[in-house]
Amino acid sequence: MNARALGWFLLAVAPVFASGWGALEGSRFTIWTSDSEPEARRALAGLEEMADGMAALWGPLPAHAPPLRVYLFGDLAGLRSMGAQGYSKGFFQSGPDYDAIAAAAGEADSIRALRHEYVHRVLHRTARRLPQWLEEGLAELYSTLSRDRAHWFAGQPIPSHIEFLRRARWVDFAALERMHLDEGLWFRADGVMLYYGQSWALAHYLAIASPRAAHFQAFLDRLMRGEEAAAALEAEYRMRPQDLLREARARVQQGRFAVQRIEAPAPAPRTEARWRPLDEAEAAIPLAELAAATGYRPEDQLFLDALRKAAKGSPRARVRLGVLALRRGDKSAAEAEFRAAVNANVEEPAAWFELAMLIRDRQGPASEVRRLLERTVELNPAHGEALYLLAMDEHRAGRTGVAVALLERAARALPRQFAFREALARVYAGLGRAHEAREQAVAAQAAARTADERAMAKGLLRELDQAAAPRISSQRKPEVTTPRGWLEPARDGEAQGVLTHVHCGDPVVFEVLTAEGSRRFRAQPARLMVSGRPQDAPFSCGEQTARPRVAARFRSPDRLVQLVFLDPSGN
């Protein structure tokens, strides 16, 4: 880092730990802020109204949703020190133990930015994955929710979007679907305004203004079953996506914006929120928690230094020190901090879970890993990753019923997690619950974020459909029939070892670590025989964390024809 960059960096981060932080504690939310008490009260009122409005419009958050932490920085420099990029005015960060929303005060639409991020929290916790443009469009659409004593109102126009869109050159639907993939987008003001504005205009038309707006929920249902957005739009709105965009643009040009009205009970009385100034030591822990949640950056050393100064033996602070150490790759320091916190019986699930993962990664005692995971779930019954790992452990032990219950809880806690859906589909299939298996496979397809995951989901659906297809038998059967699947494929050799990676593509490449070194085998999934595969060893693209022992049977030089899963003894 050169001197000029370092100077900018210190200026950007300095406000974070400056004096003047305070906490406004309401009945549902606490606002941590380096701005003023009046600004914090405006933010709290806006979020409390938003929570009530989204519950009425979209449905309540599930009971197992983790608590929300809200950070309101005094300026954009503080927000950017936590990872916000370019022209971003806020962000939402999910986590197993809590969700976080952060925004910068002092902007023209700071409170609406917080409300926008709250919609992302609701979508993340209640819905399967939607196209990114639609998630942003809905977050903008519902950020203006308002009410009188008897009704909620959704779809109020956003003047800044209207002004910009009337003079902007809109992109076509295919380009809109891809805009979020442009990493430079967030550093171009016009690009950000076009993306959010056009997404808002189209979402507004689909959900409220279209003559077929009553089909909006059916459109969402199709998306959450994994259907492509263009096909789902044509099916429910009877128009091509480009024509729908044209209609949305016409509404913007004409200033015609329908507003949805929903009956609402009288607002409940609010309890008075309590304002509490914080010294640097008190502010350090929640700020370090946010820094840890948003990933490692070079400036984390400042957070570490401030946190060590503030910790004074606090187990909660040691958890955050451990997480920050883990983010920078110092596993030994992280384990020491987590172990100290666990020994103090800290009621922070992250300490127990991260310690379990560190012990598991170095192949430590399985009994200790399980004990730590069980304590994680005691502290956070909706910790999806801990539930998933415990489910795999139960399945290996032959307790399939317990495994299914744990996987179902994991999928409810994190409905957008591909691995949970894929594992649950395979376990259901193994139990003969074909309908539920296919439903979870469809959910896995909708949750897929990468090309590899989409390929895996499609392959899983093909497997399930082939298993469910009726068998057509000839009228005259031989006395003895050998099923094709029982025939051993011809092979030229066999290599035994540990399956370390699956590189999804065409063809799929399986990487096996043998005694002689790593070997790679190519395979076409439709022609590959797989046998001895346990239900708790589902394929996932990339590194294979379970590292099962396998025998790779191949035709020269590297065409895989059969993959046999072996038990740990090699049989």
Secondary structure, DSSP 8 states (H G I E B T S, - for coil): --HHHHHHHHHHHGGGGSS--EEEE-SS-EEEESS-HHHHHHHHHHHHHHHHHHHHHT----TT---EEEEEESSHHHHHHTT--TT--EEEE--SS-EEEEEETTSTTHHHHHHHHHHHHHHHHHS----HHHHHHHHHHHTT-EE-SSEEEE----HHHHHHHHHS----HHHHHHGGG-TTGGG-HHHHHHHHHHHHHHHHIIIIISTTGGGHHHHHHHHHTT--HHHHHHHHHSS-HHHHHHHHHHHHHHT----EEEE----------EEEE--HHHHHHHHHHHHHHT---TTHHHHHHHHHHHHTT-HHHHHHHHHHHHHTT-HHHHHHHHHHHHHTT---HHHHHHHHHHHHHTT--HHHHHHHHHHHHHH-TT-HHHHHHHHHHHHHTT-HHHHHHHHHHHHHH-TT-HHHHHHHHHHHHHTT-HHHHHHHHHHHHHH--SHHHHHHHHHHHHHHHHHHS-----SS--SS---GGGS----SEEEEEEEEEEE-SSSEEEEEEETTEEEEEEE-GGG-EEES--TT----SEE-TT--EEEEEEETTTEEEEEEE--TT--
